[in-house]
Amino acid sequence: MITLIIIVFVAIAISFLCSVFEAVLLSVTPSYIATLAGTNPAAAARLNKQKENVESPLVSILTLNTIAHTVGAAVAGAQAAKVFGDEMLGVFSGVLTFLILFFSEIIPKTLGANYWRSLAPVVSVALVWMERATRPLIWMSKQVTQLMGKGDEGQYIRQEMSAMAKIGRESGELDEQESKILTQMLSVKEMPVTAIMTPRTVMFKLQTTLTQGDFAAQFMAKPFTRIPIYQGEPDNIIGYVNRNDVLLAERKTPKESIAVLKKNLLVIPETAKILPLFELMIKRNTKIAMVVDEYGSGEGIVTLEDIVESLLGLEIVDSNDPVTDMQQLARKCGVAECSIKALCFLMMASLTISPKRGKSLST
């Protein structure tokens, strides 16, 4: 009887440990390994190697687990027949199946899944020795699995991280703003600059012939800090001026053109992506860029604030900006201007007489 108990106990104990090891190994995440590297570099290195080549430790675990189940059940069955007789063998098999199910599958895998963070460093050491003991079987397994190939799961990491941000918010680990920022930053990798630019048709811009005094008198209330300037045709944008620079210079040289304060615009193609542009603007120490099409024609402007807002999913308000959403304001101004021009065009087209210079329409 004692021999039977020892056989069953050893078989279930080995299977219990194998199930814990499997649950812990499959629960370890790359982020956990990166964090562990700061406190336990050796354990982090072992876990990283085991996760990169997860087939080897899994083969070791499953091999030992299968041996424990098969050999344990066979030896225990033979011993049970001696102790209880053949007529009780069916009952013993049912009880053994129940014990294996709960004590070598359900309970250990639940423990491993719940406490994998604290168990992972210890488990990584045990797996090293298990891999050494089952090295021939690991080699055979690799020969077979190489024929199947590996699936590309890298494309799912971004979706998984976004889902983790949502789960973190729902569980209370992240607040709503943190979750929103993480989700937004993960969504801008392939976003083109055209998605966040202020289009040329609604862009607020000034002519280079405008004097600093006229700017202060007419446009001081405008909420735009960096204003594109054009020479001749409105589409011929040659740079930009800073509103604050103009207002400071106007006190001394009100008759001077705003063009003397011109700064060069960073020019980028419309195919550019947000993240590379962000790095370029930081490197060049500039806060505004002009987007051009394949022919070099201006399509719109992008500011550093636009990029940061797209990364964070927030509206950033400069201390000099009385309006929160500057792009929306620009579009409203542009739409209003375009609407007036369109209305005038339609009215002119409907006239039966040709208007003369200096004449006006009265209501």
C-alpha positions as CSV (number, residue, x, y, z in Angstrom):
1,M,0.0,0.0,0.0
2,I,2.8,2.4,0.9
3,T,4.5,1.6,-2.4
4,L,1.4,2.5,-4.3
5,I,1.0,5.8,-2.5
6,I,4.6,6.7,-3.2
7,I,4.2,5.9,-6.9
8,V,1.1,8.0,-7.2
9,F,2.6,10.8,-5.2
10,V,5.8,11.0,-7.2
11,A,3.9,10.8,-10.6
12,I,1.5,13.6,-9.6
13,A,4.3,15.7,-8.1
14,I,6.4,15.6,-11.2
15,S,3.4,16.4,-13.4
16,F,2.5,19.2,-10.9
17,L,5.9,20.8,-11.4
18,C,5.8,20.4,-15.2
19,S,2.4,22.1,-15.4
20,V,3.6,25.0,-13.2
21,F,6.7,25.4,-15.3
22,E,4.7,25.4,-18.5
23,A,2.2,28.0,-17.2
24,V,5.0,30.3,-15.9
25,L,7.0,30.0,-19.2
26,L,4.1,30.9,-21.4
27,S,3.0,33.7,-19.1
28,V,6.4,35.6,-19.1
29,T,6.2,38.7,-21.3
30,P,9.1,40.7,-23.0
31,S,8.3,43.7,-20.9
32,Y,8.7,41.6,-17.7
33,I,12.1,40.4,-18.9
34,A,13.2,43.9,-19.6
35,T,12.2,45.0,-16.2
36,L,13.8,42.0,-14.5
37,A,17.1,42.8,-16.3
38,G,17.5,45.8,-13.9
39,T,17.3,43.7,-10.7
40,N,18.3,40.1,-11.8
41,P,20.3,40.2,-15.1
42,A,21.1,36.5,-14.9
43,A,17.5,35.4,-14.6
44,A,16.5,37.9,-17.3
45,A,19.1,36.4,-19.7
46,R,17.9,32.9,-19.1
47,L,14.2,33.8,-19.6
48,N,15.0,35.8,-22.7
49,K,16.9,32.8,-24.2
50,Q,14.1,30.4,-23.3
51,K,11.3,32.7,-24.7
52,E,13.2,33.3,-27.9
53,N,13.6,29.5,-28.4
54,V,10.5,28.4,-26.5
55,E,10.3,25.1,-28.3
56,S,13.3,23.7,-26.3
57,P,11.9,24.2,-22.8
58,L,8.4,23.1,-23.9
59,V,9.8,19.8,-25.3
60,S,11.5,19.2,-22.0
61,I,8.4,20.0,-20.0
62,L,6.1,17.9,-22.1
63,T,8.5,15.0,-22.3
64,L,8.9,14.8,-18.5
65,N,5.1,15.3,-18.0
66,T,4.2,12.6,-20.5
67,I,6.6,10.1,-18.9
68,A,5.2,10.9,-15.4
69,H,1.6,10.3,-16.6
70,T,2.3,7.2,-18.7
71,V,4.8,5.4,-16.5
72,G,3.2,6.5,-13.3
73,A,-0.3,5.3,-14.4
74,A,1.1,1.9,-15.7
75,V,3.2,1.2,-12.5
76,A,0.5,2.5,-10.2
77,G,-2.1,0.3,-12.0
78,A,0.0,-2.8,-11.7
79,Q,0.6,-2.1,-8.0
80,A,-3.1,-1.3,-7.4
81,A,-4.1,-4.7,-8.9
82,K,-1.9,-6.4,-6.4
83,V,-3.3,-4.4,-3.5
84,F,-7.0,-4.2,-4.3
85,G,-7.4,-7.0,-6.9
86,D,-8.4,-6.8,-10.5
87,E,-12.1,-6.1,-9.7
88,M,-11.1,-2.7,-8.2
89,L,-8.8,-1.6,-10.9
90,G,-11.5,0.4,-12.7
91,V,-12.3,2.3,-9.5
92,F,-8.6,3.0,-8.9
93,S,-8.2,4.3,-12.5
94,G,-11.1,6.7,-12.0
95,V,-9.7,8.0,-8.8
96,L,-6.2,8.4,-10.3
97,T,-7.7,10.3,-13.3
98,F,-9.4,12.7,-10.9
99,L,-6.2,13.3,-8.9
100,I,-4.2,13.9,-12.1
101,L,-6.8,16.3,-13.5
102,F,-6.9,18.4,-10.4
103,F,-3.4,18.1,-8.9
104,S,-1.3,18.0,-12.0
105,E,-3.4,20.2,-14.4
106,I,-6.0,22.6,-13.0
107,I,-4.3,23.6,-9.7
108,P,-0.7,23.9,-10.9
109,K,-1.5,25.8,-14.1
110,T,-3.7,28.2,-12.1
111,L,-0.9,28.8,-9.7
112,G,1.6,29.3,-12.5
113,A,-0.6,31.7,-14.3
114,N,-1.3,33.8,-11.2
115,Y,2.1,33.8,-9.6
116,W,4.4,33.6,-12.7
117,R,6.2,36.9,-11.9
118,S,7.6,35.6,-8.6
119,L,8.2,32.1,-9.9
120,A,9.8,32.9,-13.2
121,P,13.4,33.4,-11.9
122,V,13.4,30.0,-10.1
123,V,11.6,28.2,-13.0
124,S,14.2,29.5,-15.5
125,V,17.0,27.6,-13.5
126,A,15.0,24.4,-13.4
127,L,14.3,24.6,-17.1
128,V,18.0,24.8,-17.9
129,W,18.6,21.5,-16.2
130,M,15.6,19.9,-17.8
131,E,16.8,21.0,-21.3
132,R,20.2,19.4,-20.7
133,A,18.5,16.1,-19.6
134,T,16.3,16.0,-22.7
135,R,18.7,17.4,-25.3
136,P,18.4,14.4,-27.7
137,L,14.6,14.7,-27.8
138,I,14.9,18.5,-28.3
139,W,17.1,17.9,-31.3
140,M,14.6,15.4,-32.8
141,S,11.8,17.8,-32.2
142,K,13.6,20.7,-34.0
143,Q,14.2,18.5,-37.0
144,V,10.5,17.9,-37.3
145,T,9.2,21.4,-36.5
146,Q,11.7,23.0,-39.0
147,L,9.6,21.5,-41.8
148,M,6.6,23.4,-40.6
149,G,8.1,26.8,-40.4
150,K,7.3,29.6,-38.0
151,G,4.4,32.1,-38.2
152,D,5.1,35.8,-38.2
153,E,3.5,37.1,-35.0
154,G,5.4,40.4,-34.9
155,Q,2.5,42.2,-36.6
156,Y,0.2,41.4,-33.7
157,I,2.4,43.0,-31.0
158,R,1.1,46.5,-31.7
159,Q,-2.6,45.4,-31.6
160,E,-1.8,43.5,-28.4
161,M,-0.2,46.5,-26.7
162,S,-3.2,48.6,-27.7
163,A,-5.5,46.0,-26.2
164,M,-3.4,45.9,-23.0
165,A,-3.8,49.7,-22.7
166,K,-7.6,49.2,-22.8
167,I,-7.5,46.4,-20.3
168,G,-5.3,48.4,-18.0
169,R,-7.8,51.2,-18.0
170,E,-10.7,48.8,-17.4
171,S,-8.9,47.2,-14.5
172,G,-7.9,50.5,-13.0
173,E,-4.1,50.0,-13.4
174,L,-4.1,52.9,-15.9
175,D,-6.3,56.0,-15.8
176,E,-8.3,57.0,-18.8
177,Q,-5.8,59.6,-20.0
178,E,-2.8,57.2,-19.8
179,S,-4.7,54.6,-21.7
180,K,-5.7,57.2,-24.4
181,I,-2.1,58.4,-24.8
182,L,-0.7,54.8,-25.1
183,T,-3.4,53.9,-27.7
184,Q,-2.8,57.1,-29.7
185,M,0.9,56.7,-29.8
186,L,0.6,53.1,-31.1
187,S,-1.7,54.3,-33.9
188,V,0.5,56.9,-35.6
189,K,3.4,54.8,-36.9
190,E,2.1,54.8,-40.5
191,M,0.1,58.1,-40.3
192,P,1.2,60.6,-43.0
193,V,1.7,64.2,-42.3
194,T,-1.2,65.1,-44.5
195,A,-3.5,63.7,-41.9
196,I,-2.6,66.4,-39.4
197,M,-1.5,69.3,-41.6
198,T,-3.4,72.6,-42.0
199,P,-4.3,72.5,-45.8
200,R,-3.2,75.3,-48.0
201,T,-6.7,76.3,-48.9
202,V,-7.5,77.3,-45.2
203,M,-4.0,78.4,-44.3
204,F,-3.7,81.9,-42.8
205,K,-0.8,83.7,-44.6
206,L,0.4,87.2,-45.2
207,Q,2.0,89.1,-48.1
208,T,5.7,90.1,-47.7
209,T,4.8,93.7,-48.6
210,L,2.8,94.1,-45.4
211,T,4.5,96.5,-43.0
212,Q,5.2,95.7,-39.4
213,G,2.9,98.6,-38.3
214,D,0.1,97.4,-40.5
215,F,0.5,93.9,-39.0
216,A,0.2,95.3,-35.5
217,A,-2.9,97.3,-36.4
218,Q,-4.7,94.7,-38.4
219,F,-3.6,91.3,-37.3
220,M,-2.4,91.6,-33.7
221,A,-5.5,89.9,-32.5
222,K,-4.9,86.9,-34.7
223,P,-4.2,83.8,-32.5
224,F,-1.5,82.3,-34.8
225,T,2.1,82.4,-33.5
226,R,3.9,81.4,-36.7
227,I,2.5,82.8,-39.9
228,P,3.5,81.8,-43.4
229,I,4.3,84.7,-45.7
230,Y,4.1,84.7,-49.5
231,Q,5.6,86.8,-52.3
232,G,3.4,87.7,-55.3
233,E,1.0,84.9,-55.7
234,P,-0.6,83.5,-52.5
235,D,0.7,80.0,-53.3
236,N,4.3,81.3,-53.5
237,I,5.2,80.8,-49.8
238,I,8.8,81.8,-49.1
239,G,8.9,81.4,-45.3
240,Y,7.2,82.5,-42.1
241,V,7.3,85.1,-39.4
242,N,6.8,84.8,-35.7
243,R,4.0,87.1,-34.5
244,N,5.9,88.0,-31.3
245,D,9.0,89.0,-33.3
246,V,6.9,91.3,-35.5
247,L,5.2,93.0,-32.6
248,L,8.5,93.6,-30.9
249,A,10.2,94.9,-34.0
250,E,7.2,97.1,-34.8
251,R,7.9,99.4,-31.9
252,K,11.2,100.5,-33.5
253,T,10.6,100.0,-37.3
254,P,6.8,100.2,-38.0
255,K,7.5,101.1,-41.7
256,E,9.7,98.1,-42.3
257,S,8.2,95.1,-44.2
258,I,7.5,91.9,-42.2
259,A,9.7,90.1,-44.8
260,V,12.9,91.3,-43.0
261,L,11.9,89.0,-40.1
262,K,11.4,86.0,-42.4
263,K,12.5,82.6,-41.3
264,N,13.0,79.6,-43.5
265,L,10.4,76.8,-43.6
266,L,11.4,73.2,-43.4
267,V,10.1,71.6,-46.6
268,I,8.9,68.0,-46.5
269,P,7.1,65.8,-49.1
270,E,3.5,64.9,-48.6
271,T,4.5,61.2,-48.3
272,A,6.4,61.8,-45.1
273,K,5.3,60.1,-41.9
274,I,4.7,61.8,-38.6
275,L,7.3,60.1,-36.5
276,P,10.3,60.7,-38.9
277,L,9.2,64.3,-39.2
278,F,9.0,64.7,-35.4
279,E,12.6,63.5,-35.1
280,L,13.7,65.8,-38.0
281,M,12.1,68.9,-36.5
282,I,13.7,68.2,-33.1
283,K,17.0,67.7,-34.8
284,R,16.7,70.9,-36.8
285,N,15.2,72.8,-33.8
286,T,12.3,74.1,-35.9
287,K,8.6,74.2,-35.0
288,I,6.9,74.5,-38.4
289,A,7.3,72.8,-41.8
290,M,5.7,73.1,-45.2
291,V,4.2,70.0,-46.9
292,V,4.7,69.9,-50.7
293,D,3.4,67.6,-53.4
294,E,5.5,65.8,-56.0
295,Y,5.8,69.0,-58.1
296,G,7.0,71.1,-55.2
297,S,3.7,73.0,-54.7
298,G,2.7,73.8,-51.2
299,E,0.0,71.6,-49.8
300,G,-0.2,72.8,-46.2
301,I,1.8,73.3,-43.0
302,V,2.5,71.2,-40.0
303,T,3.7,72.5,-36.6
304,L,5.5,70.7,-33.9
305,E,2.4,71.2,-31.7
306,D,0.3,69.3,-34.3
307,I,2.7,66.3,-34.1
308,V,2.7,66.3,-30.3
309,E,-1.0,66.5,-30.2
310,S,-1.4,63.6,-32.6
311,L,1.0,61.5,-30.5
312,L,-0.7,62.3,-27.2
313,G,-4.3,62.7,-28.5
314,L,-4.5,66.0,-26.7
315,E,-4.9,69.7,-27.6
316,I,-1.8,71.7,-26.5
317,V,-2.5,75.4,-25.9
318,D,0.4,77.8,-26.1
319,S,0.5,80.6,-23.5
320,N,-0.1,83.0,-26.4
321,D,-2.9,81.1,-28.0
322,P,-6.4,82.1,-26.9
323,V,-7.9,79.4,-29.0
324,T,-7.6,75.7,-28.2
325,D,-7.9,74.1,-31.6
326,M,-5.8,76.2,-34.0
327,Q,-6.4,73.9,-37.0
328,Q,-10.2,74.1,-36.5
329,L,-10.0,77.9,-36.3
330,A,-7.9,78.0,-39.5
331,R,-10.4,75.9,-41.3
332,K,-13.3,78.0,-40.1
333,C,-11.5,81.2,-41.3
334,G,-10.6,79.6,-44.6
335,V,-14.1,78.2,-45.2
336,A,-15.6,81.6,-44.4
337,E,-13.2,83.3,-46.8
338,C,-13.8,80.8,-49.6
339,S,-17.5,81.0,-49.1
340,I,-17.5,84.8,-49.5
341,K,-15.4,84.5,-52.7
342,A,-17.6,81.8,-54.1
343,L,-20.7,83.9,-53.4
344,C,-19.2,86.9,-55.1
345,F,-18.3,84.8,-58.1
346,L,-21.9,83.4,-58.4
347,M,-23.3,86.9,-58.1
348,M,-21.0,88.2,-60.8
349,A,-21.8,85.4,-63.1
350,S,-25.5,86.1,-62.7
351,L,-25.2,89.8,-63.7
352,T,-26.4,90.8,-67.1
353,I,-24.0,93.8,-67.2
354,S,-20.2,93.7,-66.7
355,P,-19.1,95.4,-63.4
356,K,-16.6,98.2,-63.5
357,R,-13.6,98.8,-61.2
358,G,-14.6,100.8,-58.2
359,K,-18.3,100.0,-58.4
360,S,-20.1,98.2,-55.6
361,L,-23.3,96.3,-55.0
362,S,-25.9,97.8,-52.7
363,T,-28.6,95.9,-50.9
